[in-house]
Amino acid sequence: MHKKKLYSELLNETFHINVTTAALRTIDKMGGLDNYILYTKDHKLDSLFGLQLKARLKEVPSLLPHH
């Protein structure tokens, strides 16, 4: 586990979180923290923080479908 600062572009916030090396590689491959959180299945996030962050990201107006 590594203590890292990861930035959410959608929320314009930096988070200090513990992540595994594998998770860091996946975050990088997916294009950042926001994509990782939004497109990873809930059971794989494996933390209350991840699930809460996903809920916050889903509330960002730019993610709502355009009519």
C-alpha positions as CSV (number, residue, x, y, z in Angstrom):
1,M,0.0,0.0,0.0
2,H,1.1,3.5,-0.8
3,K,-0.1,6.8,0.6
4,K,-0.7,9.0,-2.5
5,K,-2.3,12.3,-3.4
6,L,-4.7,11.7,-6.3
7,Y,-6.6,14.5,-8.1
8,S,-10.2,14.5,-9.2
9,E,-10.6,16.8,-12.2
10,L,-14.4,16.6,-12.0
11,L,-14.5,17.6,-8.3
12,N,-11.4,19.8,-8.5
13,E,-10.1,18.2,-5.3
14,T,-7.0,16.3,-4.2
15,F,-7.4,13.2,-2.1
16,H,-4.8,11.6,0.2
17,I,-5.5,7.9,-0.1
18,N,-3.9,4.5,0.4
19,V,-3.7,2.6,-2.8
20,T,-2.0,-0.6,-4.1
21,T,0.6,-0.5,-6.9
22,A,-1.9,-2.4,-9.0
23,A,-4.6,0.2,-8.4
24,L,-2.2,3.0,-9.4
25,R,-1.3,1.2,-12.6
26,T,-5.0,0.8,-13.4
27,I,-5.8,4.4,-12.5
28,D,-3.1,5.5,-15.0
29,K,-4.3,3.2,-17.7
30,M,-7.9,4.4,-17.3
31,G,-6.9,8.0,-17.6
32,G,-7.1,9.2,-14.1
33,L,-8.9,8.9,-10.8
34,D,-12.3,10.0,-12.0
35,N,-12.5,7.4,-14.8
36,Y,-11.2,4.7,-12.5
37,I,-13.8,5.4,-9.9
38,L,-16.7,5.8,-12.3
39,Y,-16.0,2.8,-14.5
40,T,-14.8,0.2,-11.9
41,K,-17.5,-2.1,-10.5
42,D,-18.5,-1.3,-6.9
43,H,-17.3,-4.6,-5.5
44,K,-13.9,-4.0,-7.0
45,L,-13.5,-0.6,-5.3
46,D,-13.6,-2.4,-2.0
47,S,-13.8,0.7,0.2
48,L,-16.4,3.0,1.6
49,F,-14.3,6.0,0.4
50,G,-14.4,4.7,-3.2
51,L,-18.2,4.1,-3.1
52,Q,-18.8,7.6,-1.6
53,L,-16.5,9.2,-4.2
54,K,-18.4,7.4,-7.0
55,A,-21.7,8.8,-5.7
56,R,-20.2,12.3,-5.6
57,L,-18.8,12.0,-9.1
58,K,-22.2,10.8,-10.4
59,E,-23.8,14.0,-9.1
60,V,-21.5,16.3,-11.2
61,P,-23.7,18.1,-13.7
62,S,-21.3,17.5,-16.6
63,L,-21.9,13.8,-16.4
64,L,-25.7,14.0,-16.9
65,P,-26.9,12.9,-20.3
66,H,-27.9,15.8,-22.6
67,H,-31.4,15.9,-23.9
